[in-house]
Amino acid sequence: MNTAITNKLAERLIKAQGEPVSGQQLADEFGVSRTAIWKHIKELAEQGYGIESIKKKGYYLTSAPDTLDATAIGAGLHTKKLGQTIHYVESCPSTQIIAHQLAQEGTPDGTIVLTEEQTAGRGRLARKWDSAAKKGIWMSVVLRPDVVPQKAPQFTLVAAVAVVRAIEEVTGLKPEIKWPNDILIKGKKSTGILTELQSDADGIQALIIGIGLNVNQSLQDFPEELQDIATSLSIESGKLVNRQELVRALLSHLEIYTDLYIETGFGMLKILWESYSSTIGKTVRARMAKETLTGIAEGITEDGVLQLRTADGKLHGIYSADIEMTN
């Protein structure tokens, strides 16, 4: 059976939003017989799609499986680049590893890698990231921006703005950004962002942005040692969240804000980032490789560097550190 037609048929029914579509119309659209359409409908039913029919009106979708495959995400996605190429696997050690390989092989700008489960997910400083099956969004995005390598670190901050805007749009929650790459809800971590670079003497070849977003975990899904510091969108909103809708919203916002950054610089995005910050104006402790500083976080620079003013009045630029809130 032609899986491409099966996938396109699923997308067509999803986009119909529950309205019936006649078998003859589908046959004409896809250039096959009505019997072939019926066989593809049966195949979708076996994949977990709920499809009913009304005599003389056609087929309509009653439910879709909770999956992040290309068919589910592509239906209703209105981006120009991001997500137009989707690499989906049910389980993998890390989407970052796959994305790096695809980038080296020349995959297009905007390619995304999605999985239901990561067995070796990681965050900053190679820390383990718990990635439960079908509970979250475990995704990597391949970007090929025409910018100098010095502008690469800000993409983490740009991605953070895209994530909080998507969470707001889909759930109504009010997330905050903890510098540089954590998304918090009511002080607990819901999302981590990891940006990695492929470059050579000619400049940036690819940016790989990894996003791990806790969506539908219950408190018991987290290890006991994380239950006081981690959370999910479902825990905070009190309801299950549609992961497909959230991925599409995230890709849409990420495309808008990365394009804005490339075209106009970080100025407008800096204002947006600071408006969502849980760090700015607070007394924080910055743990770096060689020293630890405590002071008031006054803001970030155009380069995304945290500005920390210590008790002696000195202003320090913090490029990389673990940040702890002290008040």
C-alpha positions in Angstrom: 0.0 0.0 0.0 1.2 3.5 -0.9 2.0 5.0 2.6 2.4 8.5 1.1 -1.3 8.4 0.1 -2.2 7.1 3.6 -0.4 10.0 5.2 -1.9 12.6 2.9 -5.4 11.1 3.5 -4.8 11.4 7.3 -3.7 15.1 6.8 -6.8 15.8 4.6 -9.2 14.4 7.2 -7.4 16.3 10.0 -7.7 19.5 8.1 -11.4 18.9 7.5 -11.9 19.4 11.3 -14.6 16.7 11.7 -16.5 17.7 8.5 -17.3 14.7 6.2 -15.4 14.4 2.9 -16.9 12.1 0.2 -15.1 9.0 -0.9 -15.4 10.1 -4.5 -13.9 13.5 -3.7 -11.0 11.9 -2.0 -10.5 9.4 -4.9 -10.5 12.3 -7.4 -8.0 14.3 -5.2 -5.6 11.5 -4.9 -6.1 9.9 -8.4 -7.1 6.5 -7.1 -10.2 4.4 -7.0 -12.8 4.6 -4.2 -11.9 1.1 -3.3 -8.3 2.2 -2.8 -9.5 5.1 -0.5 -11.5 2.5 1.6 -8.3 0.4 2.0 -6.3 3.5 3.1 -9.1 4.4 5.5 -8.8 0.9 7.0 -5.0 1.3 7.3 -5.5 4.6 9.2 -8.0 2.9 11.5 -5.4 0.2 12.3 -2.9 3.0 13.1 -5.3 4.4 15.8 -7.3 7.0 13.9 -11.0 7.1 14.7 -12.9 7.4 11.3 -16.6 7.2 10.8 -18.7 7.6 7.7 -22.1 9.1 6.9 -24.1 7.7 4.0 -23.9 10.0 1.0 -21.7 12.5 2.8 -18.4 10.7 3.4 -15.7 10.0 5.9 -14.9 12.2 8.9 -12.3 12.0 11.7 -13.5 11.5 15.3 -10.1 11.1 16.9 -6.4 11.0 16.1 -3.6 9.1 17.9 -1.4 11.0 20.3 1.7 10.9 18.2 4.2 13.5 17.0 4.8 11.9 13.5 5.0 14.0 10.3 1.4 13.5 9.4 0.1 14.6 12.8 2.3 17.7 12.9 2.1 18.6 9.3 -1.7 18.9 9.3 -2.4 22.5 10.3 1.2 23.6 10.3 1.5 27.0 8.6 5.3 27.7 8.6 7.4 28.4 5.6 10.5 26.4 6.7 10.3 25.0 10.2 8.8 21.6 10.2 8.5 21.3 6.4 11.0 18.4 6.8 10.2 16.2 9.7 12.3 13.3 10.9 10.3 11.2 13.4 11.4 8.2 15.4 9.4 6.5 18.2 12.5 6.2 20.4 16.1 7.3 20.3 19.0 8.1 22.6 18.8 11.8 21.8 17.2 13.9 19.0 20.4 16.1 19.1 22.5 13.2 17.9 20.2 12.6 15.0 19.9 16.3 14.1 23.7 16.7 14.1 24.0 13.7 11.7 21.3 15.1 9.4 22.9 18.5 9.4 26.2 17.0 8.3 24.4 15.2 5.5 22.9 18.5 4.2 19.3 18.4 5.5 17.4 21.6 4.7 17.1 24.6 6.9 14.2 24.2 9.3 14.4 20.4 9.5 13.0 19.1 12.9 13.7 15.8 14.7 10.9 14.5 16.9 10.7 11.5 19.1 8.2 10.0 21.6 11.0 9.0 24.0 14.7 9.8 24.6 16.8 7.1 26.4 19.8 9.4 26.8 18.5 12.9 26.7 20.9 15.6 27.9 20.9 19.3 28.9 23.6 21.8 29.5 26.9 20.5 30.8 25.9 17.0 29.6 23.4 16.6 32.4 20.8 13.9 32.1 17.3 15.0 30.9 14.5 12.7 31.8 12.4 12.2 28.6 9.4 10.0 29.4 7.6 8.2 26.5 4.6 10.2 25.0 4.6 12.6 28.0 6.5 15.5 26.5 8.0 17.2 23.4 11.5 16.0 22.7 12.7 17.9 19.6 15.7 19.3 17.8 15.6 22.0 15.1 18.2 22.4 12.4 18.8 26.0 11.4 21.2 27.4 8.8 21.2 31.1 9.5 23.4 33.5 7.6 25.0 35.1 10.7 28.5 35.2 12.2 29.3 32.6 14.8 29.3 35.3 17.6 25.6 35.6 17.1 24.9 31.9 17.7 24.5 32.1 21.6 21.5 34.5 21.3 19.5 31.8 19.5 19.0 30.1 22.9 17.4 33.2 24.2 15.3 33.6 21.0 14.1 30.0 21.4 13.2 30.7 25.0 10.9 33.5 23.9 9.3 31.2 21.3 8.7 28.5 23.9 7.0 30.8 26.4 4.8 32.4 23.8 3.7 28.9 22.6 3.0 27.7 26.1 0.9 30.9 26.8 -1.0 30.5 23.5 -1.9 26.8 24.0 -2.4 26.5 27.8 -3.0 30.0 29.1 -0.2 29.5 31.7 2.3 32.2 32.5 5.8 30.8 32.1 9.0 32.7 33.0 12.5 32.4 31.6 15.4 31.7 34.0 18.6 32.8 32.4 19.9 31.5 30.1 17.8 28.5 29.0 15.2 27.2 31.5 11.5 27.8 31.3 9.8 27.9 34.8 6.2 27.8 35.8 5.5 28.9 39.4 9.3 28.5 40.0 9.6 24.9 38.8 11.4 23.9 35.6 9.2 22.7 32.7 11.5 23.2 29.8 15.2 23.1 28.9 16.9 24.5 25.7 20.3 23.4 24.4 21.9 25.1 21.4 24.9 23.5 19.7 26.9 24.7 16.7 28.4 23.2 13.6 30.9 25.6 12.0 34.0 25.8 10.0 36.4 28.5 8.6 33.6 29.8 6.4 31.2 30.3 9.4 28.1 28.6 10.8 27.1 25.5 8.9 24.2 24.7 11.2 22.7 25.5 14.6 21.0 22.6 16.4 18.4 23.8 19.0 17.3 21.0 21.3 14.0 21.6 23.2 12.8 19.3 26.0 9.4 20.3 27.2 7.5 18.5 30.0 3.9 18.4 28.8 1.7 15.6 30.3 3.7 14.1 33.1 2.0 13.6 36.5 4.1 14.4 39.6 4.8 10.6 40.0 6.4 10.5 36.6 9.3 12.5 37.9 12.1 10.9 40.0 11.6 11.7 43.7 14.6 13.9 43.8 13.1 16.1 41.0 9.5 16.4 42.3 10.2 19.7 44.2 11.9 21.4 41.3 10.4 20.0 38.1 6.8 20.3 36.7 4.8 19.8 33.6 2.2 21.9 31.7 -0.5 19.3 32.7 0.4 19.5 36.4 0.1 23.3 36.3 -2.9 23.6 34.1 -4.9 20.8 35.6 -5.6 19.2 32.2 -3.9 17.2 29.5 -2.3 19.3 26.8 -2.5 18.6 23.0 1.2 17.9 22.2 0.6 18.2 18.4 -1.0 21.7 18.8 1.9 22.8 21.1 4.5 21.6 18.6 2.9 23.6 15.8 2.6 26.7 17.9 6.2 26.4 19.0 7.4 26.0 15.4 5.4 29.0 14.3 6.7 31.3 17.0 10.3 30.0 16.6 10.2 30.8 12.9 8.8 34.3 13.5 11.4 35.1 16.2 14.4 33.6 14.5 13.6 35.5 11.3 13.1 38.7 13.3 16.5 38.2 15.0 18.3 37.5 11.7 16.7 40.5 10.0 16.7 43.2 12.7 19.1 42.0 15.5 18.4 41.2 19.1 16.9 44.6 20.2 13.2 43.9 20.1 13.7 40.3 21.3 15.8 41.5 24.2 12.8 43.5 25.4 10.5 40.5 25.1 13.0 38.2 26.8 13.4 40.5 29.8 9.6 40.9 30.1 9.4 37.1 30.8 12.5 36.9 32.9 12.4 35.4 36.4 16.0 36.6 36.9 16.0 40.3 36.2 15.8 42.5 39.3 16.4 39.6 41.6 19.4 38.8 43.8 21.0 35.7 42.4 24.1 33.5 42.9 26.0 32.8 39.7 28.2 29.6 40.0 30.9 29.6 37.3 33.8 27.3 36.6 36.3 29.4 38.6 34.3 31.6 40.9 30.9 32.3 42.4 29.3 35.7 42.4 26.2 37.0 44.2 24.5 40.2 43.2 21.4 41.7 41.5 20.7 40.7 37.9 20.2 44.0 36.2 19.5 42.7 32.6 21.1 41.2 29.6 23.2 42.8 26.9 22.5 42.8 23.2 24.8 39.7 23.1 22.6 37.9 25.8 25.2 38.3 28.5 23.7 38.5 32.0 24.6 41.8 33.8 25.2 41.1 37.5 26.0 43.9 40.0 27.7 42.8 43.2 27.5 44.5 46.6 30.7 46.4 45.9 29.0 48.2 43.0 30.9 46.4 40.2 29.0 45.2 37.1 30.0 41.8 35.9 29.2 40.2 32.6 28.1 36.5 33.1 28.6 34.4 29.9 27.9 31.0 31.4 26.9 30.0 34.9 24.4 28.0 37.0 22.0 30.6 38.5 20.4 30.2 41.9 17.7 32.5 43.2 18.6 33.9 46.7 15.4 35.8 47.4 
